[in-house]
Amino acid sequence: MRFLIVLFYFFMLSISAQNYYKDFDPALKLLIDEGDACFKQNQSDCQQYYDKVLALAAQQPDSTLAMAYHEVGVSFARYGQLSDVLAYLNKGIGATQGQNHPLVTAALYRKKTIAFARLGMIDSILPSSQTAMSWAQLARDNETIADIYIQRSDLLHRMGNPKQALEVLQKAKPYALKSNSKIQQAGIDFAAGNIYLSTYDFKEAIVALERFMEQSKEDDEGYYRGLINWSMAMVHDNRPEPVIERLPEAISFFKDRNLVWTAKTHLAHAYAKLGQYDKSIPLHEECLAAAQQIYDPAIISLNSRLLAKGYLETDRPEKALYYSTSVYEYETSKGSLDEQVLGAYTIHSRVLGALGRKADAYDVLKPIPKLSDSLNSMIKLKEIKKLQELYETEKKEAQIALLEEKDKSSKLQIGMLIAGLIALLGILGTLWVRFRESKKRTTLERQKLDAEIAHKHKELTTHALHLAKKNQILVDLKQKVEQIKGACETRDIINTINFDLKDEASWENFTQYFEKVHTNFGKNVVQRYPNVTSNELRFMALLRMNLSSKEIANILNITPDGVKKARQRLRKKMELSPEDSLESEILNI
């Protein structure tokens, strides 16, 4: 989901309209509007309007010139070249002064953060965001602080830390409430939806983004940004029809803005999901041409990959080759590793195979098992940290039990005091108040610990879903490799994939996670049902986690029919009647 970065960062600093202007001359704003109109009409001499703005602003007090640089930078971000934006913002930072200096400086650094993100300058993003926060805190402006926390959350999300990103979002909430900004409060739901998108939790993303859109009905800008990301989630959740119906509203709203190409890309993807390539391919080509003109690498890569797939699906591999080569060269030159990179390898090898270039297709496919292992290793590093957190869960559970004992003990002591000191109503009243406060604290602590345990359960489920996702990718890859006939070397790759699908080490890691949350589950199953096999025990563990049949099929590398047969065999071994619920029986173990 790397391509989402454009929409995420651009929106995060736009959700609230900061009033850092003290005395910004209306004439300057009018000139900026004229320059923007010039850009919209694709005229050639738009620079003159912005030059006039800067010349007039230089003659005015405080940070008027810095504000002008900020607004010109915003205009170039929307309608011009991204490479020009940083130059204007840096000049603005050098011109800040006067009473409104802290907020103006914070705004300039926040806008720089967006520019760094869109230009792919990852190492520069965090320092810029930290500097913006220091100026916002100096100004003691709750609205700006909340905005930067939201942006920081999006930054952590972009860097592969969705859990921390959600935690930072929680920090933004009290500042958004203090500032009484309804738009910011809705924006937190927007950011949460984006985080769920990047972790492939499309259903949660849809819920969060629908909640955001409900709160943003009076804010067209925010509503339609939410609609674009909601459409993205719906397409990936295999529900393209509502996207085709609703997304044109956002396209119409952003028709004169660069963001329109993000929206059109997702609309084209929705058409492709329905097999309507006569509509998707021309639209992808239009988006690709526009993205190349404004130089948006993420949108260029996405449209190139989808065009290659579209031409391949319509039996035009010779046309697909140009686009698959383009996305392959771009993704392999980035030096990073994610599913977008694996997707580039896969589509390029498929195109080469369809053209009869079996040896070239094999050369492209050959590194994939190692790349897949490397990607899996990166995931495992994060899982080690999760294992440590699961260990802490046991300690939290023990603390809950201790708190419950203290609660019982407190009640007993109060009862004895009431019996022994019935005449001392004043003292009894004091003790009762103390007891109520103690009980309230105990209840709050228990609720907090319960919430932490619930979070650990969700992390275990996330681990299982990562296993399912990995197996699904490997199975899809295996099918695509098998389509490349005539290259016997592909058998080595298939064997490697088959070995990864049967990786017992992954199951051992999963079992350790599972037993940390569901202690002695396996032992209890064996005692109650000694005839259960190890594979059936794994199946029962996945049912215990309430996973869907599709998710279980991906994790166990079996078909949906295989899941049904496994359920029938298990019911027979457990001697369940037709009225008995298999899931309920497993939950009671």
Sequence and secondary structure as in RCSB ss.txt:
>XXXX:A:sequence
MRFLIVLFYFFMLSISAQNYYKDFDPALKLLIDEGDACFKQNQSDCQQYYDKVLALAAQQPDSTLAMAYHEVGVS
FARYGQLSDVLAYLNKGIGATQGQNHPLVTAALYRKKTIAFARLGMIDSILPSSQTAMSWAQLARDNETIADIYI
QRSDLLHRMGNPKQALEVLQKAKPYALKSNSKIQQAGIDFAAGNIYLSTYDFKEAIVALERFMEQSKEDDEGYYR
GLINWSMAMVHDNRPEPVIERLPEAISFFKDRNLVWTAKTHLAHAYAKLGQYDKSIPLHEECLAAAQQIYDPAII
SLNSRLLAKGYLETDRPEKALYYSTSVYEYETSKGSLDEQVLGAYTIHSRVLGALGRKADAYDVLKPIPKLSDSL
NSMIKLKEIKKLQELYETEKKEAQIALLEEKDKSSKLQIGMLIAGLIALLGILGTLWVRFRESKKRTTLERQKLD
AEIAHKHKELTTHALHLAKKNQILVDLKQKVEQIKGACETRDIINTINFDLKDEASWENFTQYFEKVHTNFGKNV
VQRYPNVTSNELRFMALLRMNLSSKEIANILNITPDGVKKARQRLRKKMELSPEDSLESEILNI
>XXXX:A:secstr
 GGGHHHHHHHHTTSS     SS  HHHHHHHHHHHHHHHTT S  HHHHHHHHHHHTTSSTTHHHHHHHHHHHH
HHHHS HHHHHHHHHHHHHT  STTHHHHHHHHHHHHHHHHHHTT HHHHHHHHHHHHHHHHHHT HHHHHHHHH
HHHHHHHHTT HHHHHHHHHHHHHHHHHTT HHHHHHHHHHHHHHHHHTT HHHHHHHHHHHHHHTTT HHHHHH
HHHHHHHHHHHTT HHHHHHHHHHHHHHTTTSTHHHHHHHHHHHHHHHTT HHHHHHHHHHHHHHHHHHT HHHH
HHHHHHHHHHHHHTT HHHHHHHHHHHHHHHHHS   SHHHHHHHHHHHHHHHHTT HHHHHHHHTTHHHHHHHH
HHHHHHHHHHHHHHHHHHHHHHHHHHHHHHHHHHHHHHHHHHHHH TT HHHHHHHHHHHHHHHHHHHHHHHHHH
HHHHHHHHHHHHHHHHHHHHHHHHHHHHHHHHTSTT TTHHHHHHHHHHHHT HHHHHHHHHHHHHHSTTHHHHH
HHH TT  HHHHHHHHHHHTT  HHHHHHHHT  HHHHHHHHHHHHHHTT  TTS HHHHHHT 
